[in-house]
């Protein structure tokens, strides 16, 4: 039976792995899902929500060894960690020979930063699952300019959207959902302003249910750490009866939502796929730190004043086609079909990338860094000591090593208060 190793550190990454795991299982693969013991944060609830019973934790060396002995490796890790994995595997396989595993990488949502860097971090894998036609064109251009083979690029699309969205609903707006994000906006002041505008919206439209969906529960963690949770920001703030914080999963809520609001969340594409009207809040301006600069062509940017007056935009057809068209089947099927073909043909597109001048130079730089840089544990300890002093910094570092993230986050929240 062929084997697959799926690697994730955070809940969004784990959800990406879950869909691929399901498809691999249907193709007869024995799947093993693991998380590296570097930075990670997966609470029992997040693991359960993603459809897993438990996740195995490994040291980095153990993970590389397990990857080398698998038929397929799916890295949902962030770009730098995925690059580290491909470099380590390229060294291992050079020593032992053989085709090695088919390595898969991709993005768990819309790319709002590090577009080129993120691709180059993943270019050493056999399947680079690309979310949109816009991104594919960009990556092919980068590959051509750097003389990197691009036959590993696969237009798979986002795993949670179809290739043909439902028609937009045109009935009355009864349910409004704001999809919150962990770090957008980042400051307490900006976040409080957005939440207050949501409350104002609910006051103007008492016949509509207004739901605020946090990215995660208090005490949980995601890849991007939330500094100001809605429950903390709105503690003691009067709210109307038609406004509430709701933790229902977006996928379960969207069939009942008439209008989705957000700043720059990938949830906007899920909403379009379900036929929801969408507005991207513009009140904080357009800025890279908000991630909404990538939506300039979407036709959905609106101020709260426009939203309150039901001046909702229509998604630009060309922008929508970039995410929904040009592929057949869902993302997981496309990825696993490519994996199966590579295994059957004994092909590894990554080898051409590994032989390129760009990847070879990256590997050489990695060798130099390994010779003098401290381990991730030492670097993390150093950051905490510089920030909090030796005593508190060391205690904080040990707590992060020994205690589950959900407990660490709870203590941090109490300290901030």
Secondary structure, DSSP 8 states (H G I E B T S, - for coil): --EEEEE-SSHHHHHHHHHHHHHHHHTT-EEEEEEESSS----HHHHHHTT-S--EEE-HHHHHHHHHTSSEEEE-S-HHHHHHHHHHHHHHHHHH-S---EEEEE-SS---S-HHHHHHHHTTSSEEEE--HHHHHHHHHHHHHTT---TTEEE---TTS-SS------S---EEEEE--SSSS-SHHHHHHHHHHHHHHHHH-TTSEEEEE-SS-TT---SS--SS-HHHHTTT----TTEEE----HHHHGGG-SEEEESS-THHHHHHHTT-EEEEE-TT-S-TTTTGGGGTTSS-EE-HHHHHTT------HHHHHHHHSS--S-HHHHHHHHHHHHHHHT--THHHHHTSHHHHHHHHHHHHHHHHS--HHHHHHHHHHHHH-HHHHHHHHHHHHHS-HHHHHHHHHHHH-
